[in-house]
């Protein structure tokens, strides 16, 4: 299985390339489609707009929400195209991670002047392997659960 930090780094690289080429201003769905196609071309398994069930109080709600992108069945990507990320965007992704029982997600905002300012790595109890650390471009300070 692919190490989550390596996978995250490759997604970030692809997002930065896309933002540099296309710039800000497109709809989220356009960035989502281009990022999914780029990752698939690189050989990654990508699920787009995957329906996710919610189990609550003995109920199962089928397809209660859709995850923007799930890469290799383990990295959740939430795509935004807004002027600036807010805390609610990070909370949304953290909730998705908890419901999907996944350790790491990336919140990617293509709406800013630069892509670097629009990347947040959200962690749900994930700890990298002993002696390893995320690459510097992934060590984004976050107010969203890190």
Buried (B, 14 or more C-beta within 10 A) or exposed (E): EBEBBEBBBBBBEBBBBBBEEEEBEBEBEBBBBBBBBBBEEEEBEBBBEBEBEEEEEEEEEEEEBEBBBBBBEBBBBBBBBBEEBEEEBBBBBBBBBEBBEBBBBBBBBBBBEEBEEBBBBBBBEBEBEEEEEBEEBBEBEBEBBB
